[in-house]
Amino acid sequence: MSYPPPPSNIGKHGKSKTPDGKSFSHEIVDEIHIFQKRSKTKLIYPQRIKLSNGREELRLGYYIIGKKPAMRGRWVWGQYATFLPVQDFNKIIRMAKKRRWLK
């Protein structure tokens, strides 16, 4: 089965809340995506995000191929903390250093 191309979120804006309920906006300024080792249905997505106060932070997320009827065969943003192999984590760190995300 072939799947759609990986989504791109660069330049997209969003809103989030802190644990104490304060809202803030953010923009995704860069992202990396890799297929999880031994999986064609999970993409690991570290993202560099610029917050409304000017700070930059990193977010680690993932997409999976949807299984429920409404989302079947489409990339769906993961809603839980992700597990990933050490080799994939090391690859992400190398890629982030190459893009100068890590100083």
Beta strands, then each sheet from edge to edge (+ up, - down):
strand 1: 13-17
strand 2: 23-31
strand 3: 34-35
strand 4: 42-51
strand 5: 56-65
strand 6: 75-77
sheet 1: 1+ 2- 4+ 3-
sheet 2: 1+ 2- 4+ 5- 6+
end
